[in-house]
């Protein structure tokens, strides 16, 4: 995540806002924590454990000092490899003279990594094949050296990729959103959800838009299913096109796709308020936990403490709600719940509260 504090559990802030990584043990006790960045704003969007016991994280940086080197200008995509105790092994700033950002990264079967996000840089720095703005995919080796990069939907006012998966054929599946009205299948709203399948060198095999006449936010959750398909979650304001069953201002929209991107099933989750897009975690029984920010206390939602709560919904393998729970206090909370190897659940996020389920807040927003 990111932090602009330099007290409480946080030490060695480099500047205005740093990336922040915390390692905890099975009892929730902090083993180590480190901030990463420079004098300006730096944040972490995604982190993954690597095969050597270390971690790789990605995000965005505006800094040219501190832990940073090689920034091209404006904001760059940022990739950092750390060891098991948080020491930097290498870092790379990727991009050009426009704004660039990476939002997700995964290890690949060849020992390297692949990341996705967006770029506004037009054929300069590390970016080529861009005419305006587009979703961006970067393949790097185990030392962070770029092997290839591709920009997609370059004529769109906005196209972002926010999630990436490696597929069984060695290729990749991407999820995000697009505003490209001329795109085949675009539904006429402000933004459509977007899923694309590319091969191992980045050539598009198919890409499809999903949504209705309202806005579909960028895909937050994206997982592969055992039958070779995909499930994504997004915020929706639509109740037409691909979407039915809207419960309020906006809902979390959960969609199951087959291997070619055809919709098999879709459901809206929420209440009369404005639910967010949600994140998905697989569970040991073949189901999933859907994590959503909610201000509602009706529809599918009960037990809201006030403001926005973290709302976790346990779904069976067939998509039926098994349980739901709101976590938080009278102010706003954002985050999610994931299942651990022993079958228990762990919640992480941030909070403005110091009541309800929350105690020990250090001030303002606390993780």
Order of alpha helices (4+ residues) and beta strands (2+ residues): beta-beta-beta-beta-beta-beta-beta-beta-beta-beta-beta-beta-beta-beta-beta-beta-beta-beta-beta-beta-beta-beta-beta-beta-beta
